[in-house]
């Protein structure tokens, strides 16, 4: 059943009914004042946590709807899984399914293209937001070949955005890839058929767009063996069996790096320095990131030294005839966030390193975002 058939069968072209039904099926209904009448459906995290996938949540992977006109504007890939993640994609079943296509798995941000029926303008959207930073940026760099009504009316284009500011794990500049939008798939609107990878490659060539790479393997076993030896600059593969079974296989080095980077925020690095565990952090850091992590560690230590020196200079300059005189001077001349440290020095105490780093976290706005 197609999404359009499902929505019609369940009478879901009404927003209030759609929201109620979507909530019962662990699906978000996403709206934006920029696009009145349009909504996007995307599955909730609970589907993955509870393995509670159903027909609606599976196709709600950025599904774009025009409610007033009862029309599906964009249906790209439905949710697909890692090999072995669910019963239907276990190795024992897949090995008997026959021939399959293979494409590179790109570590970027999925982008879809739509034309605003009210303004005629073309927009890039991500699969989980109508107003995301990624989508707005993709719109700003959208090549002219995508601003084609006939093209958008014929195909649901599935693209991947590669840009340094949105890097997840792989540094594509080191891989020799240019930044921009890559065509990774397309669905023919008239038939709802997913194009083969060969057809996607040909379409990308016609449009002058970079395209996802494709590969050929003698067997599933051969592909699995190759995947185990992929380097850090390769996420993995997407396998496709007709008519529409897609399966992901990721390399172990990529998975290890993804886990590492997920915990590699500036705040976590600062915490490691504060706890004197930065050497341990470097010991488990992959070679590709050692320079970046070392630079951040050095920066935080320099910041500590700088603040410590400022506090000691305040201590030296402060009059010490009595504690009252000292306190009055400190309260008048020292920044509020450093006063406690200057009083510690008056009491003959060493500066508390963890407390200084806590101040650095606050005044330098060190957050939990990963920027490596």
C-alpha positions as CSV (number, residue, x, y, z in Angstrom):
1,X,0.0,0.0,0.0
2,X,1.3,3.4,-0.9
3,X,1.2,6.3,1.6
4,X,-1.5,8.0,-0.5
5,X,-3.6,4.9,-0.4
6,X,-3.0,4.5,3.4
7,X,-4.0,8.2,4.1
8,X,-7.1,7.9,2.0
9,X,-8.2,4.6,3.4
10,X,-7.9,6.0,7.0
11,X,-9.4,9.4,6.1
12,X,-6.2,11.2,7.2
13,X,-6.3,14.3,5.0
14,X,-7.8,16.2,7.9
15,X,-5.1,17.7,10.1
16,X,-6.7,16.9,13.5
17,X,-7.5,13.3,12.4
18,X,-4.0,13.0,11.0
19,X,-2.4,14.2,14.3
20,X,-4.5,11.8,16.4
21,X,-3.7,8.8,14.2
22,X,0.0,9.7,13.9
23,X,0.3,10.0,17.7
24,X,-1.1,6.5,18.0
25,X,1.4,5.2,15.5
26,X,4.5,7.0,17.0
27,X,4.8,9.5,14.2
28,X,5.4,13.3,14.4
29,X,3.3,15.7,12.3
30,X,5.6,18.6,11.5
31,X,4.3,22.0,10.4
32,X,5.8,25.4,9.5
33,X,4.3,28.8,9.1
34,X,6.4,29.1,6.0
35,X,4.3,26.5,4.2
36,X,0.7,26.7,5.2
37,X,-1.2,23.5,4.4
38,X,1.9,21.4,4.1
39,X,2.9,18.9,6.8
40,X,5.7,16.4,7.1
41,X,5.5,13.0,8.7
42,X,8.5,11.5,10.5
43,X,8.7,8.5,12.9
44,X,9.5,9.0,16.5
45,X,12.6,7.6,18.2
46,X,10.3,5.3,20.2
47,X,9.9,3.2,17.0
48,X,13.6,2.3,17.2
49,X,13.8,2.0,21.0
50,X,10.7,-0.2,21.3
51,X,10.9,-1.8,17.8
52,X,7.3,-0.8,17.4
53,X,7.4,-0.2,13.6
54,X,4.2,-0.4,11.7
55,X,3.0,0.5,8.2
56,X,2.6,4.2,8.9
57,X,5.8,4.8,10.8
58,X,7.8,2.9,8.1
59,X,6.8,5.3,5.3
60,X,7.0,8.3,7.6
61,X,10.6,9.2,6.8
62,X,10.1,12.8,5.8
63,X,6.9,12.1,3.9
64,X,5.6,15.5,2.7
65,X,1.9,16.1,2.4
66,X,-0.3,18.8,0.8
67,X,-3.4,18.4,3.0
68,X,-5.8,20.8,1.2
69,X,-5.2,19.1,-2.1
70,X,-5.0,15.6,-0.6
71,X,-1.6,15.0,-2.3
72,X,1.7,13.3,-1.4
73,X,4.3,15.9,-2.5
74,X,7.4,13.8,-1.7
75,X,7.9,10.1,-0.8
76,X,11.6,9.2,-0.8
77,X,13.0,6.1,0.9
78,X,10.9,4.5,3.5
79,X,12.7,3.5,6.7
80,X,15.3,0.8,6.1
81,X,17.5,-1.2,8.5
82,X,20.9,-2.6,9.2
83,X,21.4,-6.2,8.2
84,X,20.4,-8.4,11.1
85,X,18.4,-5.6,12.8
86,X,15.0,-7.2,12.1
87,X,13.8,-10.6,11.1
88,X,13.3,-9.8,7.4
89,X,16.8,-8.4,7.0
90,X,18.7,-11.2,8.7
91,X,21.6,-12.7,6.7
92,X,20.0,-16.1,6.5
93,X,17.1,-14.6,4.6
94,X,19.0,-12.1,2.5
95,X,21.5,-14.6,1.1
96,X,18.6,-16.4,-0.6
97,X,17.0,-13.3,-2.2
98,X,19.1,-13.4,-5.3
99,X,20.8,-10.5,-7.1
100,X,21.1,-7.1,-5.5
101,X,22.4,-3.6,-6.3
102,X,25.0,-1.8,-4.1
103,X,25.6,1.8,-3.5
104,X,27.9,3.7,-1.2
105,X,26.4,4.8,2.1
106,X,27.0,8.6,2.4
107,X,27.5,10.1,5.8
108,X,25.6,13.4,5.2
109,X,22.1,14.9,5.7
110,X,19.2,13.6,3.6
111,X,17.6,16.3,1.5
112,X,14.4,16.4,-0.5
113,X,13.3,19.1,-3.0
114,X,9.8,20.6,-3.3
115,X,8.2,23.5,-5.0
116,X,6.0,25.8,-3.0
117,X,2.7,25.9,-4.8
118,X,1.9,29.4,-3.5
119,X,5.1,31.1,-4.4
120,X,6.6,28.8,-7.1
121,X,9.9,28.8,-5.3
122,X,11.9,25.7,-4.8
123,X,13.1,24.6,-1.4
124,X,15.3,21.9,0.1
125,X,14.1,20.2,3.2
126,X,15.5,17.6,5.6
127,X,13.5,14.5,6.4
128,X,12.7,15.8,9.9
129,X,12.1,19.5,9.6
130,X,10.6,22.1,7.3
131,X,12.9,24.8,8.7
132,X,16.2,23.1,9.6
133,X,19.5,24.8,9.2
134,X,20.6,22.0,6.9
135,X,17.6,22.6,4.6
136,X,18.0,26.3,4.5
137,X,21.7,26.0,3.6
138,X,21.0,23.4,1.0
139,X,18.4,25.8,-0.5
140,X,21.0,28.5,-0.6
141,X,23.4,26.3,-2.7
142,X,20.7,24.5,-4.8
143,X,21.9,24.1,-8.4
144,X,19.7,25.5,-11.1
145,X,19.1,22.1,-12.5
146,X,16.9,21.2,-9.5
147,X,14.7,24.3,-10.0
148,X,12.7,22.6,-12.7
149,X,9.0,22.0,-12.3
150,X,8.9,19.2,-14.8
151,X,11.7,17.4,-13.0
152,X,10.0,17.8,-9.5
153,X,6.7,16.8,-10.9
154,X,8.2,13.6,-12.4
155,X,10.5,12.5,-9.6
156,X,10.8,12.5,-5.8
157,X,14.5,13.2,-5.7
158,X,16.5,11.9,-2.7
159,X,19.7,13.8,-2.1
160,X,22.5,13.9,0.4
161,X,24.1,17.2,1.6
162,X,27.8,17.1,2.3
163,X,29.1,20.2,3.9
164,X,31.9,20.8,6.4
165,X,29.7,22.6,9.0
166,X,27.4,19.5,9.1
167,X,30.1,16.8,9.2
168,X,29.0,13.8,11.2
169,X,32.0,11.5,11.1
170,X,33.6,11.4,7.7
171,X,35.7,14.3,6.5
172,X,34.8,14.2,2.8
173,X,37.5,16.7,1.8
174,X,40.1,14.1,2.8
175,X,38.2,11.6,0.7
176,X,38.4,13.8,-2.4
177,X,34.7,14.6,-2.5
178,X,33.4,18.1,-3.3
179,X,30.9,19.7,-1.0
180,X,27.3,20.1,-2.2
181,X,24.2,17.9,-3.0
182,X,24.7,14.3,-4.2
183,X,21.9,12.4,-5.9
184,X,21.4,9.1,-4.0
185,X,18.0,8.0,-5.2
186,X,14.7,8.9,-7.0
187,X,11.1,7.7,-7.0
188,X,9.0,8.0,-10.1
189,X,5.8,9.8,-9.1
190,X,3.5,8.3,-11.7
191,X,4.3,4.7,-10.7
192,X,5.8,5.1,-7.2
193,X,8.7,3.0,-8.4
194,X,12.2,3.5,-7.0
195,X,14.7,4.0,-9.8
196,X,17.5,1.5,-9.9
197,X,21.0,2.7,-9.0
198,X,21.9,2.5,-12.7
199,X,19.0,4.8,-13.5
200,X,19.9,7.2,-10.7
201,X,23.4,7.4,-12.1
202,X,22.1,8.2,-15.5
203,X,19.7,10.8,-14.1
204,X,22.5,12.5,-12.2
205,X,24.6,12.6,-15.3
206,X,21.8,14.2,-17.3
207,X,21.3,16.8,-14.5
208,X,25.0,17.4,-14.0
209,X,24.9,16.4,-10.4
210,X,27.4,14.4,-8.4
211,X,26.0,10.9,-7.6
212,X,26.4,8.2,-5.1
213,X,28.9,5.6,-6.1
214,X,27.8,2.1,-7.0
215,X,29.6,-1.3,-6.8
216,X,29.3,-4.8,-7.9
217,X,29.8,-7.9,-5.8
218,X,29.7,-11.6,-6.6
219,X,27.8,-12.5,-3.5
220,X,26.5,-11.2,-0.2
221,X,29.4,-12.9,1.5
222,X,31.9,-11.1,-0.6
223,X,30.3,-7.7,0.3
224,X,30.2,-8.5,4.0
225,X,33.9,-9.5,3.9
226,X,34.8,-6.2,2.1
227,X,32.8,-4.2,4.6
228,X,34.8,-5.5,7.5
229,X,37.9,-3.9,6.0
230,X,36.5,-0.5,5.2
231,X,38.6,2.4,6.4
232,X,37.5,5.4,8.5
233,X,36.6,7.4,5.3
234,X,33.9,4.8,4.3
235,X,30.7,4.5,6.1
236,X,29.5,1.3,4.4
237,X,27.0,0.2,1.8
238,X,23.3,0.2,1.0
239,X,22.0,-2.9,-0.7
240,X,18.8,-3.0,-2.7
241,X,16.7,-5.9,-3.8
242,X,13.7,-5.4,-6.2
243,X,11.2,-4.0,-5.8
244,X,12.1,-2.0,-2.7
245,X,14.1,-3.8,0.0
246,X,17.0,-1.7,1.2
247,X,19.5,-2.8,3.8
248,X,22.5,-1.0,5.4
249,X,25.8,-2.6,6.1
250,X,28.3,-0.3,7.9
251,X,32.0,-0.8,8.5
252,X,33.3,-1.5,12.0
253,X,35.8,1.4,11.9
254,X,33.0,3.9,11.1
255,X,30.8,2.5,13.8
256,X,33.6,2.8,16.3
257,X,34.3,6.3,15.2
258,X,30.6,7.3,15.4
259,X,30.5,6.0,19.0
260,X,33.6,7.9,19.9
261,X,32.5,11.2,18.3
262,X,29.1,11.0,19.9
263,X,30.9,11.5,23.2
264,X,33.5,14.0,21.9
265,X,31.8,17.3,22.6
266,X,33.8,20.3,23.7
267,X,32.3,19.9,27.2
268,X,33.4,16.2,27.4
269,X,37.0,17.2,26.3
270,X,37.0,20.0,28.9
271,X,35.8,17.6,31.6
272,X,38.6,15.1,30.7
273,X,41.1,17.9,31.1
274,X,39.6,19.0,34.4
275,X,39.7,15.4,35.7
276,X,43.3,14.8,34.4
277,X,42.0,12.0,32.1
278,X,43.0,13.8,28.9
279,X,45.8,11.3,28.3
280,X,43.3,8.5,28.5
281,X,41.1,10.3,26.0
282,X,44.0,10.7,23.6
283,X,45.0,7.0,24.0
284,X,41.7,5.8,22.6
285,X,41.4,8.6,20.0
286,X,41.6,7.4,16.4
287,X,44.6,8.7,14.5
288,X,42.4,10.8,12.3
289,X,41.3,13.0,15.2
290,X,44.3,13.2,17.4
291,X,45.5,16.5,16.2
292,X,42.0,18.1,16.6
293,X,41.6,16.7,20.1
294,X,45.1,17.6,21.1
295,X,44.5,21.2,19.9
296,X,41.3,21.5,22.0
297,X,43.1,20.0,25.1
298,X,46.0,22.4,24.7
299,X,43.5,25.3,24.3
300,X,41.7,24.5,27.5
301,X,44.9,24.1,29.4
302,X,46.1,27.4,28.1
303,X,42.8,29.0,29.2
304,X,43.3,27.6,32.7
305,X,46.9,29.0,32.8
306,X,45.6,32.4,31.6
307,X,42.8,32.6,34.2
308,X,45.2,31.4,36.9
309,X,47.7,34.0,36.0
310,X,45.0,36.7,36.1
311,X,43.9,35.6,39.6
312,X,47.5,35.6,40.9
313,X,48.1,39.1,39.5
314,X,44.9,40.3,41.2
315,X,46.2,38.7,44.4
316,X,49.6,40.4,44.1
317,X,48.0,43.8,43.4
318,X,45.4,43.7,46.1
319,X,46.1,45.6,49.4
320,X,46.4,43.1,52.3
321,X,46.5,45.3,55.4
322,X,43.2,43.7,56.7
323,X,40.8,41.1,55.2
324,X,38.1,43.8,55.0
325,X,40.4,46.1,52.9
326,X,41.3,43.1,50.8
327,X,37.7,42.1,50.3
328,X,36.6,45.7,49.4
329,X,39.4,45.9,46.8
330,X,38.5,42.5,45.3
331,X,34.8,43.3,45.1
332,X,35.6,46.6,43.3
333,X,38.3,45.4,40.9
334,X,37.8,41.7,40.1
335,X,35.3,40.1,37.8
336,X,32.6,38.4,39.7
337,X,33.4,34.9,38.3
338,X,37.1,35.2,39.6
339,X,36.5,36.7,43.0
340,X,36.2,33.3,44.8
341,X,39.6,32.2,43.4
342,X,41.2,35.5,44.6
343,X,39.8,34.9,48.1
344,X,41.2,31.4,48.0
345,X,44.7,32.8,47.4
346,X,44.2,35.2,50.3
347,X,43.5,32.1,52.5
348,X,46.7,30.4,51.3
349,X,44.9,27.8,49.2
350,X,45.8,26.6,45.8
351,X,43.3,27.3,43.0
352,X,40.8,24.5,42.6
353,X,41.4,23.3,39.0
354,X,38.0,21.7,38.6
355,X,36.3,24.9,39.8
356,X,38.4,27.0,37.3
357,X,37.3,24.7,34.5
358,X,33.7,25.0,35.6
359,X,34.1,28.8,35.2
360,X,35.7,28.3,31.8
361,X,32.7,26.2,30.8
362,X,30.3,29.0,31.8
363,X,32.1,32.1,30.5
364,X,33.3,30.5,27.3
365,X,30.0,28.9,26.6
366,X,31.5,25.4,26.3
367,X,28.6,23.2,25.3
368,X,27.7,19.6,24.5
369,X,28.0,19.9,20.7
370,X,30.6,17.9,18.8
371,X,32.7,20.1,16.5
372,X,35.4,17.8,15.4
